[in-house]
């Protein structure tokens, strides 16, 4: 009976350890996803910058025609 109690205690300890491990893994995944999202966000800013530069270039082009 005492052996069975200790084995269930070991099982519960492992279960909690696995839970913390998986939680850490999930946190790492979300952190990585956050970095990727920040990268896409920064890429969006760069794209907006090139888009604005394109408008300026179009403006100079139109000014050249006028």
PyMOL Python script that loads the backbone (N, CA, C, O; Angstrom):
from pymol import cmd

cmd.read_pdbstr("""\
ATOM      1  N   UNK A   1       0.840  -1.204   0.000  1.00  0.00           N
ATOM      2  CA  UNK A   1       0.000   0.000   0.000  1.00  0.00           C
ATOM      3  C   UNK A   1       0.874   1.252   0.000  1.00  0.00           C
ATOM      4  O   UNK A   1       0.595   2.228  -0.697  1.00  0.00           O
ATOM      5  N   UNK A   2       1.914   1.196   0.783  1.00  0.00           N
ATOM      6  CA  UNK A   2       2.811   2.346   0.847  1.00  0.00           C
ATOM      7  C   UNK A   2       3.546   2.556  -0.490  1.00  0.00           C
ATOM      8  O   UNK A   2       3.763   3.688  -0.923  1.00  0.00           O
ATOM      9  N   UNK A   3       3.921   1.441  -1.129  1.00  0.00           N
ATOM     10  CA  UNK A   3       4.566   1.529  -2.444  1.00  0.00           C
ATOM     11  C   UNK A   3       3.632   2.174  -3.476  1.00  0.00           C
ATOM     12  O   UNK A   3       4.052   3.011  -4.275  1.00  0.00           O
ATOM     13  N   UNK A   4       2.379   1.772  -3.441  1.00  0.00           N
ATOM     14  CA  UNK A   4       1.416   2.314  -4.398  1.00  0.00           C
ATOM     15  C   UNK A   4       1.259   3.828  -4.180  1.00  0.00           C
ATOM     16  O   UNK A   4       1.180   4.588  -5.145  1.00  0.00           O
ATOM     17  N   UNK A   5       1.216   4.260  -2.919  1.00  0.00           N
ATOM     18  CA  UNK A   5       1.100   5.692  -2.629  1.00  0.00           C
ATOM     19  C   UNK A   5       2.301   6.451  -3.183  1.00  0.00           C
ATOM     20  O   UNK A   5       2.151   7.507  -3.796  1.00  0.00           O
ATOM     21  N   UNK A   6       3.502   5.898  -2.957  1.00  0.00           N
ATOM     22  CA  UNK A   6       4.699   6.590  -3.433  1.00  0.00           C
ATOM     23  C   UNK A   6       4.729   6.627  -4.961  1.00  0.00           C
ATOM     24  O   UNK A   6       5.174   7.611  -5.551  1.00  0.00           O
ATOM     25  N   UNK A   7       4.259   5.563  -5.594  1.00  0.00           N
ATOM     26  CA  UNK A   7       4.270   5.539  -7.058  1.00  0.00           C
ATOM     27  C   UNK A   7       3.283   6.578  -7.607  1.00  0.00           C
ATOM     28  O   UNK A   7       3.575   7.238  -8.604  1.00  0.00           O
ATOM     29  N   UNK A   8       2.115   6.726  -6.962  1.00  0.00           N
ATOM     30  CA  UNK A   8       1.167   7.735  -7.428  1.00  0.00           C
ATOM     31  C   UNK A   8       1.734   9.133  -7.171  1.00  0.00           C
ATOM     32  O   UNK A   8       1.505  10.050  -7.960  1.00  0.00           O
ATOM     33  N   UNK A   9       2.467   9.296  -6.078  1.00  0.00           N
ATOM     34  CA  UNK A   9       3.096  10.592  -5.814  1.00  0.00           C
ATOM     35  C   UNK A   9       4.129  10.911  -6.897  1.00  0.00           C
ATOM     36  O   UNK A   9       4.204  12.037  -7.388  1.00  0.00           O
ATOM     37  N   UNK A  10       4.917   9.903  -7.258  1.00  0.00           N
ATOM     38  CA  UNK A  10       5.904  10.100  -8.323  1.00  0.00           C
ATOM     39  C   UNK A  10       5.197  10.439  -9.628  1.00  0.00           C
ATOM     40  O   UNK A  10       5.635  11.304 -10.386  1.00  0.00           O
ATOM     41  N   UNK A  11       4.088   9.736  -9.873  1.00  0.00           N
ATOM     42  CA  UNK A  11       3.344  10.010 -11.105  1.00  0.00           C
ATOM     43  C   UNK A  11       2.836  11.449 -11.107  1.00  0.00           C
ATOM     44  O   UNK A  11       2.938  12.146 -12.117  1.00  0.00           O
ATOM     45  N   UNK A  12       2.284  11.898  -9.962  1.00  0.00           N
ATOM     46  CA  UNK A  12       1.754  13.252  -9.908  1.00  0.00           C
ATOM     47  C   UNK A  12       2.883  14.269 -10.060  1.00  0.00           C
ATOM     48  O   UNK A  12       2.693  15.314 -10.682  1.00  0.00           O
ATOM     49  N   UNK A  13       4.054  13.974  -9.499  1.00  0.00           N
ATOM     50  CA  UNK A  13       5.194  14.884  -9.659  1.00  0.00           C
ATOM     51  C   UNK A  13       5.591  14.976 -11.131  1.00  0.00           C
ATOM     52  O   UNK A  13       5.831  16.066 -11.652  1.00  0.00           O
ATOM     53  N   UNK A  14       5.656  13.839 -11.784  1.00  0.00           N
ATOM     54  CA  UNK A  14       5.999  13.839 -13.209  1.00  0.00           C
ATOM     55  C   UNK A  14       4.942  14.570 -14.015  1.00  0.00           C
ATOM     56  O   UNK A  14       5.250  15.295 -14.961  1.00  0.00           O
ATOM     57  N   UNK A  15       3.687  14.368 -13.625  1.00  0.00           N
ATOM     58  CA  UNK A  15       2.600  15.032 -14.340  1.00  0.00           C
ATOM     59  C   UNK A  15       2.750  16.553 -14.231  1.00  0.00           C
ATOM     60  O   UNK A  15       2.603  17.273 -15.219  1.00  0.00           O
ATOM     61  N   UNK A  16       3.044  17.031 -13.019  1.00  0.00           N
ATOM     62  CA  UNK A  16       3.219  18.476 -12.840  1.00  0.00           C
ATOM     63  C   UNK A  16       4.442  18.971 -13.596  1.00  0.00           C
ATOM     64  O   UNK A  16       4.414  20.045 -14.196  1.00  0.00           O
ATOM     65  N   UNK A  17       5.520  18.184 -13.565  1.00  0.00           N
ATOM     66  CA  UNK A  17       6.729  18.575 -14.293  1.00  0.00           C
ATOM     67  C   UNK A  17       6.445  18.653 -15.786  1.00  0.00           C
ATOM     68  O   UNK A  17       6.882  19.589 -16.455  1.00  0.00           O
ATOM     69  N   UNK A  18       5.713  17.671 -16.312  1.00  0.00           N
ATOM     70  CA  UNK A  18       5.350  17.711 -17.732  1.00  0.00           C
ATOM     71  C   UNK A  18       4.475  18.927 -18.026  1.00  0.00           C
ATOM     72  O   UNK A  18       4.604  19.552 -19.079  1.00  0.00           O
ATOM     73  N   UNK A  19       3.598  19.253 -17.104  1.00  0.00           N
ATOM     74  CA  UNK A  19       2.738  20.417 -17.298  1.00  0.00           C
ATOM     75  C   UNK A  19       3.549  21.698 -17.393  1.00  0.00           C
ATOM     76  O   UNK A  19       3.311  22.533 -18.266  1.00  0.00           O
ATOM     77  N   UNK A  20       4.515  21.848 -16.482  1.00  0.00           N
ATOM     78  CA  UNK A  20       5.358  23.045 -16.517  1.00  0.00           C
ATOM     79  C   UNK A  20       6.200  23.057 -17.788  1.00  0.00           C
ATOM     80  O   UNK A  20       6.403  24.111 -18.392  1.00  0.00           O
ATOM     81  N   UNK A  21       6.691  21.884 -18.194  1.00  0.00           N
ATOM     82  CA  UNK A  21       7.505  21.780 -19.400  1.00  0.00           C
ATOM     83  C   UNK A  21       6.698  22.196 -20.625  1.00  0.00           C
ATOM     84  O   UNK A  21       7.167  22.971 -21.458  1.00  0.00           O
ATOM     85  N   UNK A  22       5.470  21.666 -20.723  1.00  0.00           N
ATOM     86  CA  UNK A  22       4.634  22.000 -21.874  1.00  0.00           C
ATOM     87  C   UNK A  22       4.241  23.477 -21.829  1.00  0.00           C
ATOM     88  O   UNK A  22       4.138  24.119 -22.875  1.00  0.00           O
ATOM     89  N   UNK A  23       4.021  24.021 -20.631  1.00  0.00           N
ATOM     90  CA  UNK A  23       3.688  25.440 -20.510  1.00  0.00           C
ATOM     91  C   UNK A  23       4.873  26.288 -20.973  1.00  0.00           C
ATOM     92  O   UNK A  23       4.688  27.296 -21.655  1.00  0.00           O
ATOM     93  N   UNK A  24       6.082  25.881 -20.605  1.00  0.00           N
ATOM     94  CA  UNK A  24       7.272  26.598 -21.058  1.00  0.00           C
ATOM     95  C   UNK A  24       7.433  26.498 -22.562  1.00  0.00           C
ATOM     96  O   UNK A  24       7.827  27.459 -23.223  1.00  0.00           O
ATOM     97  N   UNK A  25       7.123  25.318 -23.100  1.00  0.00           N
ATOM     98  CA  UNK A  25       7.204  25.125 -24.548  1.00  0.00           C
ATOM     99  C   UNK A  25       6.197  26.024 -25.259  1.00  0.00           C
ATOM    100  O   UNK A  25       6.520  26.661 -26.262  1.00  0.00           O
ATOM    101  N   UNK A  26       4.962  26.071 -24.725  1.00  0.00           N
ATOM    102  CA  UNK A  26       3.933  26.939 -25.301  1.00  0.00           C
ATOM    103  C   UNK A  26       4.362  28.401 -25.226  1.00  0.00           C
ATOM    104  O   UNK A  26       4.175  29.161 -26.176  1.00  0.00           O
ATOM    105  N   UNK A  27       4.938  28.787 -24.085  1.00  0.00           N
ATOM    106  CA  UNK A  27       5.399  30.168 -23.940  1.00  0.00           C
ATOM    107  C   UNK A  27       6.482  30.476 -24.969  1.00  0.00           C
ATOM    108  O   UNK A  27       6.493  31.559 -25.553  1.00  0.00           O
ATOM    109  N   UNK A  28       7.395  29.523 -25.194  1.00  0.00           N
ATOM    110  CA  UNK A  28       8.445  29.724 -26.195  1.00  0.00           C
ATOM    111  C   UNK A  28       7.844  29.845 -27.589  1.00  0.00           C
ATOM    112  O   UNK A  28       8.298  30.649 -28.403  1.00  0.00           O
ATOM    113  N   UNK A  29       6.805  29.028 -27.859  1.00  0.00           N
ATOM    114  CA  UNK A  29       6.148  29.089 -29.168  1.00  0.00           C
ATOM    115  C   UNK A  29       5.472  30.448 -29.355  1.00  0.00           C
ATOM    116  O   UNK A  29       5.594  31.070 -30.410  1.00  0.00           O
ATOM    117  N   UNK A  30       4.758  30.903 -28.321  1.00  0.00           N
ATOM    118  CA  UNK A  30       4.086  32.198 -28.417  1.00  0.00           C
ATOM    119  C   UNK A  30       5.111  33.329 -28.544  1.00  0.00           C
ATOM    120  O   UNK A  30       4.888  34.297 -29.271  1.00  0.00           O
ATOM    121  N   UNK A  31       6.244  33.199 -27.824  1.00  0.00           N
ATOM    122  CA  UNK A  31       7.292  34.214 -27.903  1.00  0.00           C
ATOM    123  C   UNK A  31       7.854  34.265 -29.319  1.00  0.00           C
ATOM    124  O   UNK A  31       8.049  35.342 -29.882  1.00  0.00           O
ATOM    125  N   UNK A  32       8.113  33.082 -29.893  1.00  0.00           N
ATOM    126  CA  UNK A  32       8.613  33.017 -31.267  1.00  0.00           C
ATOM    127  C   UNK A  32       7.596  33.612 -32.236  1.00  0.00           C
ATOM    128  O   UNK A  32       7.951  34.358 -33.149  1.00  0.00           O
ATOM    129  N   UNK A  33       6.326  33.270 -32.024  1.00  0.00           N
ATOM    130  CA  UNK A  33       5.270  33.819 -32.875  1.00  0.00           C
ATOM    131  C   UNK A  33       5.217  35.338 -32.727  1.00  0.00           C
ATOM    132  O   UNK A  33       4.976  36.053 -33.700  1.00  0.00           O
ATOM    133  N   UNK A  34       5.441  35.825 -31.510  1.00  0.00           N
ATOM    134  CA  UNK A  34       5.462  37.272 -31.283  1.00  0.00           C
ATOM    135  C   UNK A  34       6.605  37.944 -32.031  1.00  0.00           C
ATOM    136  O   UNK A  34       6.441  39.027 -32.594  1.00  0.00           O
ATOM    137  N   UNK A  35       7.778  37.284 -32.031  1.00  0.00           N
ATOM    138  CA  UNK A  35       8.922  37.835 -32.767  1.00  0.00           C
ATOM    139  C   UNK A  35       8.621  37.859 -34.264  1.00  0.00           C
ATOM    140  O   UNK A  35       8.940  38.827 -34.954  1.00  0.00           O
ATOM    141  N   UNK A  36       8.001  36.778 -34.761  1.00  0.00           N
ATOM    142  CA  UNK A  36       7.648  36.733 -36.180  1.00  0.00           C
ATOM    143  C   UNK A  36       6.643  37.823 -36.518  1.00  0.00           C
ATOM    144  O   UNK A  36       6.757  38.496 -37.542  1.00  0.00           O
ATOM    145  N   UNK A  37       5.646  37.990 -35.631  1.00  0.00           N
ATOM    146  CA  UNK A  37       4.640  39.028 -35.852  1.00  0.00           C
ATOM    147  C   UNK A  37       5.296  40.404 -35.860  1.00  0.00           C
ATOM    148  O   UNK A  37       4.946  41.253 -36.680  1.00  0.00           O
ATOM    149  N   UNK A  38       6.248  40.630 -34.952  1.00  0.00           N
ATOM    150  CA  UNK A  38       6.954  41.910 -34.915  1.00  0.00           C
ATOM    151  C   UNK A  38       7.768  42.087 -36.192  1.00  0.00           C
ATOM    152  O   UNK A  38       7.874  43.196 -36.715  1.00  0.00           O
ATOM    153  N   UNK A  39       8.342  40.995 -36.692  1.00  0.00           N
ATOM    154  CA  UNK A  39       9.092  41.068 -37.943  1.00  0.00           C
ATOM    155  C   UNK A  39       8.195  41.443 -39.111  1.00  0.00           C
ATOM    156  O   UNK A  39       8.560  42.283 -39.934  1.00  0.00           O
ATOM    157  N   UNK A  40       7.009  40.816 -39.187  1.00  0.00           N
ATOM    158  CA  UNK A  40       6.071  41.143 -40.264  1.00  0.00           C
ATOM    159  C   UNK A  40       5.580  42.585 -40.107  1.00  0.00           C
ATOM    160  O   UNK A  40       5.381  43.289 -41.097  1.00  0.00           O
ATOM    161  N   UNK A  41       5.384  43.021 -38.850  1.00  0.00           N
ATOM    162  CA  UNK A  41       4.948  44.389 -38.584  1.00  0.00           C
ATOM    163  C   UNK A  41       6.000  45.376 -39.087  1.00  0.00           C
ATOM    164  O   UNK A  41       5.675  46.362 -39.748  1.00  0.00           O
ATOM    165  N   UNK A  42       7.288  45.092 -38.760  1.00  0.00           N
ATOM    166  CA  UNK A  42       8.383  45.947 -39.228  1.00  0.00           C
ATOM    167  C   UNK A  42       8.470  45.912 -40.751  1.00  0.00           C
ATOM    168  O   UNK A  42       8.700  46.942 -41.385  1.00  0.00           O
ATOM    169  N   UNK A  43       8.285  44.724 -41.340  1.00  0.00           N
ATOM    170  CA  UNK A  43       8.296  44.620 -42.803  1.00  0.00           C
ATOM    171  C   UNK A  43       7.163  45.449 -43.399  1.00  0.00           C
ATOM    172  O   UNK A  43       7.311  46.042 -44.467  1.00  0.00           O
ATOM    173  N   UNK A  44       6.029  45.485 -42.699  1.00  0.00           N
ATOM    174  CA  UNK A  44       4.907  46.309 -43.147  1.00  0.00           C
ATOM    175  C   UNK A  44       5.263  47.793 -43.138  1.00  0.00           C
ATOM    176  O   UNK A  44       4.875  48.540 -44.036  1.00  0.00           O
ATOM    177  N   UNK A  45       6.014  48.214 -42.101  1.00  0.00           N
ATOM    178  CA  UNK A  45       6.457  49.609 -42.051  1.00  0.00           C
ATOM    179  C   UNK A  45       7.394  49.921 -43.217  1.00  0.00           C
ATOM    180  O   UNK A  45       7.292  50.973 -43.847  1.00  0.00           O
ATOM    181  N   UNK A  46       8.317  48.977 -43.495  1.00  0.00           N
ATOM    182  CA  UNK A  46       9.231  49.164 -44.626  1.00  0.00           C
ATOM    183  C   UNK A  46       8.449  49.249 -45.933  1.00  0.00           C
ATOM    184  O   UNK A  46       8.725  50.092 -46.788  1.00  0.00           O
ATOM    185  N   UNK A  47       7.453  48.345 -46.072  1.00  0.00           N
ATOM    186  CA  UNK A  47       6.632  48.349 -47.283  1.00  0.00           C
ATOM    187  C   UNK A  47       5.888  49.677 -47.415  1.00  0.00           C
ATOM    188  O   UNK A  47       5.792  50.236 -48.507  1.00  0.00           O
ATOM    189  N   UNK A  48       5.360  50.180 -46.293  1.00  0.00           N
ATOM    190  CA  UNK A  48       4.665  51.469 -46.315  1.00  0.00           C
ATOM    191  C   UNK A  48       5.637  52.587 -46.704  1.00  0.00           C
ATOM    192  O   UNK A  48       5.275  53.524 -47.416  1.00  0.00           O
ATOM    193  N   UNK A  49       6.884  52.467 -46.221  1.00  0.00           N
ATOM    194  CA  UNK A  49       7.902  53.461 -46.576  1.00  0.00           C
ATOM    195  C   UNK A  49       8.197  53.454 -48.068  1.00  0.00           C
ATOM    196  O   UNK A  49       8.302  54.507 -48.697  1.00  0.00           O
ATOM    197  N   UNK A  50       8.332  52.234 -48.639  1.00  0.00           N
ATOM    198  CA  UNK A  50       8.587  52.135 -50.076  1.00  0.00           C
ATOM    199  C   UNK A  50       7.378  52.638 -50.863  1.00  0.00           C
ATOM    200  O   UNK A  50       7.524  53.265 -51.912  1.00  0.00           O
ATOM    201  N   UNK A  51       6.185  52.354 -50.342  1.00  0.00           N
ATOM    202  CA  UNK A  51       4.957  52.810 -50.986  1.00  0.00           C
ATOM    203  C   UNK A  51       4.926  54.337 -51.014  1.00  0.00           C
ATOM    204  O   UNK A  51       4.618  54.941 -52.042  1.00  0.00           O
ATOM    205  N   UNK A  52       5.252  54.963 -49.863  1.00  0.00           N
ATOM    206  CA  UNK A  52       5.297  56.427 -49.799  1.00  0.00           C
ATOM    207  C   UNK A  52       6.378  56.965 -50.726  1.00  0.00           C
ATOM    208  O   UNK A  52       6.177  57.977 -51.396  1.00  0.00           O
ATOM    209  N   UNK A  53       7.534  56.285 -50.766  1.00  0.00           N
ATOM    210  CA  UNK A  53       8.609  56.710 -51.665  1.00  0.00           C
ATOM    211  C   UNK A  53       8.144  56.627 -53.109  1.00  0.00           C
ATOM    212  O   UNK A  53       8.505  57.460 -53.939  1.00  0.00           O
ATOM    213  N   UNK A  54       7.330  55.605 -53.401  1.00  0.00           N
ATOM    214  CA  UNK A  54       6.767  55.488 -54.742  1.00  0.00           C
ATOM    215  C   UNK A  54       5.855  56.661 -55.069  1.00  0.00           C
ATOM    216  O   UNK A  54       5.845  57.145 -56.201  1.00  0.00           O
ATOM    217  N   UNK A  55       5.092  57.117 -54.090  1.00  0.00           N
ATOM    218  CA  UNK A  55       4.242  58.287 -54.305  1.00  0.00           C
ATOM    219  C   UNK A  55       5.085  59.528 -54.564  1.00  0.00           C
ATOM    220  O   UNK A  55       4.761  60.340 -55.431  1.00  0.00           O
ATOM    221  N   UNK A  56       6.180  59.669 -53.800  1.00  0.00           N
ATOM    222  CA  UNK A  56       7.074  60.808 -54.025  1.00  0.00           C
ATOM    223  C   UNK A  56       7.688  60.744 -55.426  1.00  0.00           C
ATOM    224  O   UNK A  56       7.775  61.754 -56.124  1.00  0.00           O
ATOM    225  N   UNK A  57       8.116  59.531 -55.825  1.00  0.00           N
ATOM    226  CA  UNK A  57       8.685  59.357 -57.158  1.00  0.00           C
ATOM    227  C   UNK A  57       7.644  59.691 -58.223  1.00  0.00           C
ATOM    228  O   UNK A  57       7.957  60.332 -59.226  1.00  0.00           O
ATOM    229  N   UNK A  58       6.401  59.252 -57.999  1.00  0.00           N
ATOM    230  CA  UNK A  58       5.330  59.567 -58.946  1.00  0.00           C
ATOM    231  C   UNK A  58       5.093  61.074 -58.984  1.00  0.00           C
ATOM    232  O   UNK A  58       4.804  61.637 -60.039  1.00  0.00           O
ATOM    233  N   UNK A  59       5.216  61.720 -57.830  1.00  0.00           N
ATOM    234  CA  UNK A  59       5.050  63.170 -57.763  1.00  0.00           C
ATOM    235  C   UNK A  59       6.134  63.882 -58.557  1.00  0.00           C
ATOM    236  O   UNK A  59       5.846  64.827 -59.292  1.00  0.00           O
ATOM    237  N   UNK A  60       7.385  63.435 -58.414  1.00  0.00           N
ATOM    238  CA  UNK A  60       8.484  64.049 -59.168  1.00  0.00           C
ATOM    239  C   UNK A  60       8.314  63.782 -60.665  1.00  0.00           C
ATOM    240  O   UNK A  60       8.622  64.632 -61.500  1.00  0.00           O
ATOM    241  N   UNK A  61       7.819  62.584 -60.987  1.00  0.00           N
ATOM    242  CA  UNK A  61       7.562  62.223 -62.380  1.00  0.00           C
ATOM    243  C   UNK A  61       6.512  63.160 -62.965  1.00  0.00           C
ATOM    244  O   UNK A  61       6.668  63.678 -64.071  1.00  0.00           O
ATOM    245  N   UNK A  62       5.427  63.370 -62.192  1.00  0.00           N
ATOM    246  CA  UNK A  62       4.365  64.265 -62.651  1.00  0.00           C
ATOM    247  C   UNK A  62       4.891  65.694 -62.744  1.00  0.00           C
ATOM    248  O   UNK A  62       4.536  66.428 -63.667  1.00  0.00           O
ATOM    249  N   UNK A  63       5.740  66.094 -61.786  1.00  0.00           N
ATOM    250  CA  UNK A  63       6.318  67.442 -61.825  1.00  0.00           C
ATOM    251  C   UNK A  63       7.201  67.578 -63.063  1.00  0.00           C
ATOM    252  O   UNK A  63       7.284  68.662 -63.641  1.00  0.00           O
ATOM    253  N   UNK A  64       7.852  66.509 -63.473  1.00  0.00           N
ATOM    254  CA  UNK A  64       8.676  66.546 -64.676  1.00  0.00           C
ATOM    255  C   UNK A  64       7.820  66.755 -65.917  1.00  0.00           C
ATOM    256  O   UNK A  64       8.225  67.451 -66.849  1.00  0.00           O
ATOM    257  N   UNK A  65       6.633  66.149 -65.926  1.00  0.00           N
ATOM    258  CA  UNK A  65       5.741  66.345 -67.064  1.00  0.00           C
ATOM    259  C   UNK A  65       5.249  67.791 -67.114  1.00  0.00           C
ATOM    260  O   UNK A  65       5.175  68.407 -68.177  1.00  0.00           O
ATOM    261  N   UNK A  66       4.911  68.319 -65.914  1.00  0.00           N
ATOM    262  CA  UNK A  66       4.423  69.695 -65.864  1.00  0.00           C
ATOM    263  C   UNK A  66       5.593  70.654 -66.051  1.00  0.00           C
ATOM    264  O   UNK A  66       5.402  71.870 -66.042  1.00  0.00           O
TER     265      UNK A  66
END
""", "prot")
cmd.dss("prot")
cmd.show_as("cartoon", "prot")
cmd.util.cbc("prot")
cmd.orient("prot")
